[in-house]
C-alpha cells in the first residue's frame, strides 16, 4: 500500500475538522433526532427529552423539517457525516513513520486516528481559551472544563483504535520472540480471540445499561453547562471496543504471512530524527549544532 507520497495534505486536515464539526452539532442536537425517530411510550419521558432539546437548541427559531424537531441544520449535519466519513477515509495518506503494510479497511482506523489528532488540538485550544479568560480577563467560562473532559473521553477511546492499527499498543515480546513462527501464530490467534471475547461480553453485558438507561434517557452531566457525557461516552466505549476487536482481527489476517520480527530497543529509535541530528551535528561534530568538547566548555563558561 503506497499512500505515503502525499501524506499531510490539505484535505487530510480539513475533512476531519469538518467531520468533527458535523458530529459535534449532531451529538448536541441528538435529542431532536430522538424525538423524531424514537417512539416514547411515556409522555413524561417525551416531554423530558423535548425540554432538554428546547434548552440546548442552538437554532431555536428554526422550525423542524417534515413536521418534526430536527431543523435544516440538524439534517445537514446528519447527512454530512457519512459523506465526510467516506471522503475522509479515501483521503487518508500514510505518513512515513506509520505502519503502512495494512489493507484498505485499515484506512478507517487511520481516519479515526486523524480525528483523534484533531480532537487533541481542539481540546488544547479550549484549555488555552479558558486560561486566557480566567487569568487575564478574570471571566472564566462555565463550559470549558466539561467540554475538555468530554473531548478527552473521546480522545482516550478513539486513540485505542488507532494504536491497535499501528501495532503500537503495549505488548510483551520476551516469550513471543524466542518461539518458532507457528507458535507465534498460535499466540496471535489466542490474543485476538481473547480481545474479541472481551468485546463481546462487554457489549452483551452492558448493552441495556448503556443504550436504555443512558442514551435512551439522554443522561447529562448535571453541571451548569450540562453536557450529555454519560449518554455519549458510555455508548462510545462499546463502539470503540468493538472497533478495536475488529481491527485486531484485521491485524491477524494481515500479519499472518509476515516475516517474524525480532523486537529490540532499537525499535523505539526514530531514524528520521537521528538523520536530522547527524546532519545538524556534522561528521566532525562541528555542523550547525556544534557538540565538540571545546564548544560545550565555552558555552558553559559563558552561561556561568
N, C-alpha and C positions, 0 to 999 in steps of 0.2 A: 504494500500500500504506500504509494509515493504521494503524500499530501503535505510535504514539508516545505515546498518551494515558496508558497505564498502565505506562510503562517504569519499571524499577526495583522492581517489585512483589515481594512476599514469595516467591512461587513461583519467580521468576527466580533466586533465590539458593539456596533450599532444594533444588530439584530438581538443579541442577548439583553441589551438595555431596553429595547422596545418590548421584548417578551416580558421582562420584569415589570415594566410599567403596566402592560395589559393584565398580567397576572395579579399585580397589586390592586388594580382597580376592580377586577373580577372578584377577588377574595373579599375586599372591603364591602362590596355590594352583593355578596353571596346571598344574604337574606332575600333580596329581590328575586333571585332565581329560585330559591326555596319556596317562596310564596307563589310563584308562577307554576312550578313543576311538581311540588310535593303536596299531595292531598293530606291535610291535617284533619284528623278525626275530631280533635277537641278544638272548639272555637277559642278557648282561652290560650292555647299554645299558638294558634294562628295570630291572635291579637298581640301576643308577646313578641313574636318574630316581626310583625308589622311595626310595632313600636320601636324595636331596635333599628329597623330599616329607616324609619322616619327620622330618628335621631342622627344616624350616621350618613344619611344620603348626601353626597357631595352636590348633587344637582336636584334639589327638592322641587324646583319649579317646573321641571320637565315631566310631562305625562308619560306613563308607561306605554310601550307598544303592545298592540294586539289586546288591549284591554287589561294588561297585567301591571306589574310593578316595575319590571326592568325597562329602563328607557333606552334611547338610541345609543348612548354611550356604553351602557351595560352590555347591550347586544354587540356593539362594535368590539369591545374588549373580549367578549366570549368567542366571537367568530375569528378574531385576530390571533388568538392563542394557537390553534392548530396550524394556521398558515405560517406564523412566525416560527413555530417549532419545526415545521418541515424545512423551511429555508435556512433556519439556524443550523440544523443537522447537516444540510447539504453544504453549507459554507464553512464548516469546520476544517481547519488545516492543522496537521500535527506539527508541533514545534520540534526542533532538533533534539531537545532534551527529553521528549516524551516517548513513551512506548508506542512504536509505530507498526508493529507486526500483528495488528489485530484484524478484525473483519469489519464489514460495513456497518454492522449493528453496533460496533464499539463507538461509532460517532455519536450515538445517542448519549452515552456516558460522557463523551468528550464535550458535547454541548452542555450537559449538566455541569461539567467542570467549568466551562466558560461562564455559566450563570453564577456559579459559586464565587468565582473571582470577581465578577461584577458586584455581587452582593457584599463582599468584603469591602470593596471600595465605597459603596453606598453607605455601609454601616460606619465606616471611618468618617465620612462626610457628616453624617448625623451627629456623631460624637463631637467632632470639631465644632459644629454649629452650636451644640449645646454648651460647650466650654466657652465659646465666644460670647454667647448671650448671658451665661451665668456669671462669668468672672470679669467681663469687660463692660457689659451694659447692665448687669445685675437684674436681668429679666429672664430667669430660667423658664424653660418650656414645661408643659405638663405631659408631653408625649415622647420626648426624645429617649428617655430611659426605657420605656416599654417598647418603643419601636426598635431600639437597639437589641433588646432581648429577643424580640420577635424575629428579626433578621438573623441574629446569631443562631437561633434554633434551626432555621432552615439551612444556614451555612454548615452547621455541625452535621446535619443529616445528609445533605447533598454531597458534601466533601467525601463521605464514605463511599459513595458510588464511584466517584472519580478515582479515589485511592485504589479501589478494587480493580478498576480497569487498567490502571497504571502499574499494578503489582507492587505498589509502594506501601501496602499495609504491613503491620508488624508480622514477621514470620521468623521462626527459629529453625536454622538450617544445620544445626550441629549434627543431628542424626540423619537428616534428609540427604546431605551431600555425600555421605560415605556409602549410601545404598546403591545397588545397581538400578538401572533405568526402570525395570519392570516394577521394582518395589517403590520407586519414586512415583510411578503412575498410580500404584495402589494407594499411596499416601494422598495423592491429589484427588483420587476418587472419594476416599474417606472424608477428607476435609470438605470437599464440595457437598457431599451427602449430608454432613452434619450442619453445614451452613443452610442448605435448603430445608432440612428438618427443623432447625431452629426458626427459620422464617415461617414455615407452615404452621407450627404450633403457636407462634406469637400472633399471627393473623387470626388463626382459628380461635384462640383463647380470648382475644381482646376485641374481636370484631364488633360484638354487640356493645361493649362498653364504650368503644371509640365512636362508632358511627351512629349509635342510637342515643347514648347519654351525652355525648359531646357535640358531634356535628349536627345531628338532628335538632337538638335543643339550642344550638349555636351559643355554647357556653363562652362567656367572656372573662376577662382578667379581673374585673371588679375594681379598677382604678379610675382616676379622672379621665384618662384617655380611653380606657376600657377596650383594648383590642381583643379580638377573639383568639387569644393564644391557645387555650385548651381545645377549641373547636377546629383549629387548623394544624397545630403542631402534632397532636396525637394521631390524626389520620396520616400526616406526613411521615410519622415514624413507621407505620405499617407499609406505606408506599415505598419508602426508602429501603427498608429491609427486604422487601420483595424484589426491588431492582438490584440490590446487592447480590441476592441469591441468584437472580437471572444472569448477572454479569459473571458470577463465579462459574456457572455452567458454561457460559461462552468462553471464559478463560480456559477451562478444562479442555474443551474441544479444540480451541486454537493452539494450545501448548502441547497437545498430545504427542505430536511427532517432532517437537522441537528438540534440538540437541541439549543434552544435560549441561547445566551451567554450574560451575564451582563458584560459590559466593565467598568473597574475601572483603577485607576492609577497604580495598581499592574501589569497590563498587560505589562507595559514598563520595568518591572524588569526582569533582566536576572538571572534565578535561578541557572544556571551553574556558573555564575560569583560569585553569593552570596555563593555558596557552596565552591568555591575556596578561597574566603575571610575568611569564617568561619574556613576552615582547616588551613589557614595561621595564623590567629589570635589565634586560640585555644579556648577552653572552658572558660578559665580564662583570656584571653587577653594576654597571655604570650607565644604564639606559635612562629613560625618563624617571624611573624610580631608583635612585642611587642607594644601594644597600651594602656598599663596601664598608669595612671597619672604620676607615678614616671619616667617611661621610656621616656615619652614625655617631661617632665620637664628637665630631664638630657640631652636629645638630644637638646633641645632649648638652654640650658645653654652652651653646648659645641659649638654650632654654633655661639653664641654671644661672 
